[in-house]
Amino acid sequence: MSFRVVRSSKFRHVYGQALKREQCYDNIRVSKSSWDSTFCAVNPKFLAIIVESAGGGAFIVLPHNKVGRIAADHPLVGGHKGPVLDIAWCPHNDNVIASGSEDCVVKVWQIPDGGLSRTLTEPVVDLVFHQRRVGLVLWHPSALNVLLTAGSDNQVVIWNVGTGEILVHIDSHPDVVYSACFNWDGSKLVTTCKDKKIRIYDPRSGEIESEALCHEGSKATRAIFLRHGLIFTTGFNRSSERQYSLRAPDALNEPIVMVELDTSNGVMFPLYDADTNLIYLCGKGDSVIRYFEITPEPPFVHYINTFQTPDPQRGIGLMPKRGCDVTTCEIAKFYRLNNNGLCQVISMTVPRKSDLFQEDLYPDTLAEDAAQTAEEWIAGNDAEPLTFSLKDRVSIVQGGYVSQSASKSLSVTKKANILNKASAGTSKSASSATLGGNHATSNNNNTTSGSGIVSGVSEKDLRDITDEIRKLKAIIVKHENRIRALEAAVRAHDGDENDSRPAVASAGNGNASSKSAADSGTQKESNDNSSANNQSHPTTSNDDEFN
């Protein structure tokens, strides 16, 4: 007698449910860029979507309660000069977001609580180093203000956003970097490249620890670190069939699992939930979301189910576990961008009969506090991200997580450049010297923290300029008062003429004609006198007449 043993898992029955249209976000002009990006980033406070914008690049930031049809003139974040290619929320500050653009600049923005009331064009800091478009931005999982950027110039840069300087520069990629991901504690970095190889780096030194062929196809590949150290990749084979693989870092050449999925040509984005070990595969242009569970026993990657929708997706974002509704056993929430301008909200739930908190579904998840500073991380300290229990520290308001900490603001402290000290009084070009050894432009060091004084301008010059402005204002006020007095006199004179006009009319035409003759004679005499005066005083200047 043969029988089949059913695999035991808490997540064998995960179901997706799309919210009603009035609970989603409509009338969004999603970017038409061909760059392989998710175009969407979400955290428990805001939803950010890259949109089409004339005259540069922009993205829209919406609070979660602003559902329904979005106004066409809604404020944007629009400081880039080229289309925005990638955005990422800071995991340690829900009000800070980074963006990379075709203008080669990475900008970090501070979004006020409640969303934007007007278009935001001034970032907190500009990170300028790349020579070509920046298509990847990634925050460090445990260190505060550590940001990774990668551009089409084949350069990977790790920044300290708090000071605006470069911590690590990796230039060993021979071609465009497709993806990058830190491991659980941020001590390793995995990248995929257009040369079809996958590489593991020490992110502090920039040295390659291992590399191997990722997928044989020429289309874009993606790789992510799993919580327990394995690496999950997606890509294409030589026949352009989509496939995924599971690898161990010490044996990249020998995949543990390599499975072909289908023949679609859209790049697959793996979205990973570290709490449940679930991976969601979302392909660009697909109308489905496939999800798998990673387990220690063969076949290691278990297919669970597929969520089907009628519309193809242009981009997608995954809500952190802090933003999920634990009262409905929601384990994931997706924000799908459709071509028709709709951002569809999809809730993934595990059905349970009890309304109590399900501890087996919600282990300790990532907290919003950083485990270490950027200086501690670059010095060699490794710290796992801080975690907390959703049961102890959440309050459910409209089905989501509300932060219990006060709103934090990103502060940037610029370090002085020694080149400015050497030639501060002799060369104006020194004031535009770049940060961190010519790694950032003068946009980053024009303003010093706290004083607000532009480098290269003394306090005496500023006082002189202020005095001149004050004098000009006084002159303007004086002239305004004089103009008002003249206007009042003209109005009074016009009123007197209107009152005397009937009496003059009754005097008869004879008096008028005689007065006209007298006036013409007087006018002729005055003209003769004027010409005589001009001949007798030929050197009179305009300034003397004004005085």
Backbone hydrogen bonds, N-H to C=O, Kabsch-Sander energy under -0.5 kcal/mol:
donor,donor_aa,acceptor,acceptor_aa,energy
6,V,4,R,-0.6
9,S,7,R,-0.5
12,R,9,S,-0.9
14,V,12,R,-0.5
15,Y,13,H,-0.5
15,Y,349,T,-2.5
17,Q,347,S,-2.2
19,L,345,V,-2.8
23,Q,20,K,-1.6
24,C,21,R,-1.5
25,Y,343,C,-2.0
26,D,24,C,-0.5
26,D,68,G,-2.8
28,I,341,G,-2.2
29,R,27,N,-0.5
30,V,28,I,-1.7
31,S,50,I,-2.0
37,S,35,W,-1.8
41,A,48,A,-2.5
43,N,46,F,-2.4
47,L,62,L,-2.6
48,A,41,A,-3.2
49,I,60,I,-2.2
50,I,39,F,-2.1
51,V,58,A,-1.6
52,E,29,R,-2.4
56,G,53,S,-0.8
57,G,80,H,-1.0
58,A,51,V,-0.7
59,F,77,V,-1.5
60,I,49,I,-2.8
62,L,47,L,-3.0
64,H,45,K,-1.2
66,K,63,P,-1.6
67,V,65,N,-1.4
68,G,24,C,-3.6
70,I,26,D,-2.4
74,H,71,A,-1.4
77,V,59,F,-2.7
78,G,76,L,-0.8
78,G,120,L,-2.1
80,H,57,G,-0.8
85,L,100,G,-2.7
86,D,100,G,-1.5
88,A,98,A,-2.1
90,C,96,V,-2.7
93,N,90,C,-0.9
96,V,93,N,-1.7
97,I,109,W,-1.8
98,A,88,A,-2.7
99,S,107,K,-2.3
100,G,86,D,-2.6
101,S,105,V,-0.8
102,E,83,P,-2.1
104,C,101,S,-1.1
106,V,127,L,-2.0
107,K,99,S,-2.2
107,K,105,V,-0.5
108,V,125,V,-2.2
109,W,97,I,-3.2
111,I,95,N,-3.6
111,I,109,W,-0.6
115,G,112,P,-1.9
116,L,61,V,-0.5
120,L,76,L,-2.6
121,T,119,T,-0.5
124,V,108,V,-2.8
125,V,108,V,-1.2
127,L,106,V,-3.5
128,V,126,D,-0.7
129,F,104,C,-0.6
129,F,127,L,-0.6
134,V,101,S,-2.7
135,G,133,R,-0.6
135,G,150,A,-1.2
136,L,150,A,-1.3
138,L,148,L,-2.5
140,H,146,V,-2.5
144,L,372,Q,-2.4
146,V,143,A,-0.9
147,L,145,N,-0.6
147,L,159,W,-1.8
148,L,138,L,-3.8
149,T,157,V,-2.9
150,A,136,L,-2.0
151,G,155,Q,-1.6
152,S,133,R,-2.8
154,N,151,G,-1.3
156,V,170,I,-2.6
157,V,149,T,-2.9
158,I,168,V,-2.8
159,W,147,L,-3.5
159,W,157,V,-0.5
160,N,165,E,-2.8
161,V,145,N,-2.7
161,V,159,W,-0.7
162,G,145,N,-0.5
163,T,160,N,-1.2
164,G,160,N,-2.0
165,E,160,N,-1.0
167,L,158,I,-3.1
168,V,158,I,-1.7
170,I,156,V,-3.4
171,D,169,H,-0.5
173,H,154,N,-0.6
177,V,151,G,-0.6
178,Y,176,V,-0.5
178,Y,192,T,-2.3
179,S,192,T,-1.1
181,C,190,V,-1.9
183,N,188,K,-1.6
186,G,183,N,-0.8
189,L,201,Y,-1.9
190,V,181,C,-2.6
191,T,199,R,-2.5
192,T,179,S,-1.8
193,C,197,K,-1.6
194,K,176,V,-2.1
196,K,193,C,-1.5
198,I,212,A,-3.1
199,R,191,T,-2.4
200,I,210,S,-2.8
201,Y,189,L,-3.5
202,D,207,E,-2.2
206,G,202,D,-3.0
207,E,202,D,-0.5
209,E,200,I,-3.4
210,S,200,I,-1.2
212,A,198,I,-2.0
214,C,196,K,-3.1
217,G,236,F,-3.1
222,R,234,T,-2.4
224,I,232,F,-2.5
226,L,230,L,-3.3
229,G,226,L,-1.6
231,I,247,R,-2.8
232,F,224,I,-2.5
233,T,245,S,-2.4
234,T,222,R,-2.3
235,G,243,Q,-2.5
237,N,241,E,-1.9
240,S,237,N,-1.8
242,R,262,D,-2.4
243,Q,235,G,-2.5
244,Y,259,V,-2.2
245,S,233,T,-2.2
246,L,257,V,-1.9
247,R,231,I,-2.9
248,A,251,A,-0.6
251,A,248,A,-1.9
252,L,249,P,-0.5
254,E,251,A,-1.2
256,I,246,L,-2.8
257,V,246,L,-1.4
259,V,244,Y,-2.5
261,L,242,R,-3.6
269,F,282,C,-2.7
271,L,269,F,-0.6
271,L,280,Y,-2.8
272,Y,270,P,-0.5
273,D,278,L,-2.7
274,A,272,Y,-0.7
277,N,273,D,-1.5
278,L,273,D,-1.1
279,I,292,F,-2.7
280,Y,271,L,-2.9
281,L,279,I,-0.5
281,L,290,R,-3.4
282,C,269,F,-1.9
282,C,280,Y,-0.6
283,G,281,L,-0.5
283,G,288,V,-0.6
284,K,267,V,-2.3
285,G,313,Q,-2.8
286,D,283,G,-1.8
289,I,307,F,-2.0
290,R,281,L,-1.9
291,Y,305,N,-2.1
292,F,279,I,-2.7
293,E,302,H,-2.6
294,I,277,N,-2.6
295,T,293,E,-0.5
295,T,300,F,-2.5
300,F,297,E,-2.3
301,V,299,P,-2.7
302,H,293,E,-3.0
302,H,300,F,-0.6
303,Y,301,V,-0.5
304,I,291,Y,-2.3
305,N,291,Y,-1.1
307,F,289,I,-2.9
308,Q,306,T,-0.6
309,T,287,S,-2.6
313,Q,286,D,-2.6
314,R,337,L,-4.2
315,G,337,L,-1.0
316,I,38,T,-0.8
317,G,335,Y,-1.3
319,M,333,K,-2.7
323,G,320,P,-2.3
324,C,321,K,-1.5
326,V,324,C,-0.8
328,T,325,D,-0.8
329,C,326,V,-1.0
330,E,325,D,-2.1
331,I,329,C,-0.6
331,I,348,M,-2.4
332,A,348,M,-1.3
334,F,346,I,-2.9
335,Y,317,G,-2.2
336,R,344,Q,-3.0
337,L,315,G,-2.9
338,N,336,R,-0.6
338,N,342,L,-2.7
339,N,312,P,-0.6
341,G,338,N,-1.2
343,C,25,Y,-3.8
344,Q,336,R,-2.7
344,Q,342,L,-0.8
346,I,334,F,-2.6
346,I,344,Q,-0.5
347,S,17,Q,-2.7
348,M,332,A,-3.0
349,T,15,Y,-2.6
349,T,347,S,-0.6
350,V,329,C,-1.9
359,E,357,F,-1.0
361,L,358,Q,-0.6
362,Y,358,Q,-1.3
365,T,388,F,-2.4
367,A,386,L,-3.0
371,A,142,S,-1.6
372,Q,142,S,-1.5
377,W,373,T,-2.0
378,I,374,A,-2.5
379,A,375,E,-1.2
380,G,377,W,-1.7
381,N,376,E,-2.1
383,A,185,D,-0.6
386,L,369,D,-0.5
388,F,365,T,-2.2
392,D,389,S,-0.7
393,R,389,S,-1.5
394,V,390,L,-0.6
397,V,395,S,-0.7
397,V,400,G,-1.3
402,V,395,S,-0.6
411,S,409,S,-0.5
413,T,162,G,-3.3
413,T,411,S,-0.5
414,K,412,V,-0.6
415,K,163,T,-0.6
420,N,417,N,-1.3
421,K,417,N,-0.8
422,A,418,I,-1.4
423,S,419,L,-1.2
424,A,421,K,-0.6
427,S,423,S,-1.7
431,S,428,K,-0.9
432,S,429,S,-1.1
433,A,430,A,-1.7
435,L,440,A,-1.2
437,G,434,T,-0.5
438,N,434,T,-0.8
439,H,435,L,-2.9
440,A,435,L,-0.8
444,N,441,T,-2.0
445,N,442,S,-0.8
446,N,442,S,-0.9
448,T,453,I,-0.6
451,S,449,S,-0.9
452,G,448,T,-1.3
455,S,446,N,-1.0
457,V,454,V,-1.5
462,L,458,S,-1.7
463,R,459,E,-2.3
464,D,460,K,-2.5
465,I,461,D,-2.5
466,T,462,L,-2.3
467,D,463,R,-2.5
468,E,464,D,-2.3
469,I,465,I,-2.3
470,R,466,T,-2.2
471,K,467,D,-2.4
472,L,468,E,-2.5
473,K,469,I,-2.2
474,A,470,R,-1.9
475,I,471,K,-2.4
476,I,472,L,-2.4
477,V,473,K,-2.2
478,K,474,A,-2.3
479,H,475,I,-2.4
480,E,476,I,-2.2
481,N,477,V,-2.2
482,R,478,K,-2.1
483,I,479,H,-2.6
484,R,480,E,-2.2
485,A,481,N,-2.1
486,L,482,R,-2.3
487,E,483,I,-2.5
488,A,484,R,-2.2
489,A,485,A,-2.2
490,V,486,L,-2.5
491,R,487,E,-2.2
492,A,488,A,-2.3
493,H,489,A,-2.5
494,D,490,V,-2.4
495,G,491,R,-1.8
496,D,492,A,-1.9
497,E,493,H,-2.2
498,N,494,D,-1.9
499,D,495,G,-1.6
500,S,496,D,-1.9
501,R,497,E,-1.0
504,V,500,S,-1.8
505,A,501,R,-1.8
506,S,502,P,-1.3
507,A,503,A,-0.5
507,A,504,V,-1.0
508,G,505,A,-1.0
512,A,508,G,-1.2
513,S,509,N,-2.5
514,S,510,G,-2.4
515,K,511,N,-2.6
516,S,512,A,-2.2
517,A,513,S,-2.2
518,A,514,S,-2.5
519,D,515,K,-2.8
520,S,516,S,-2.4
521,G,517,A,-2.3
522,T,518,A,-2.6
523,Q,519,D,-2.7
524,K,520,S,-2.3
525,E,521,G,-2.4
526,S,522,T,-2.5
527,N,523,Q,-2.1
528,D,524,K,-2.0
529,N,525,E,-2.3
530,S,526,S,-2.3
531,S,527,N,-2.2
532,A,528,D,-2.1
533,N,529,N,-2.4
534,N,530,S,-2.2
535,Q,531,S,-1.8
536,S,532,A,-2.0
537,H,533,N,-1.8
540,T,537,H,-0.9
545,E,541,S,-1.7
546,F,542,N,-2.2
547,N,543,D,-2.2
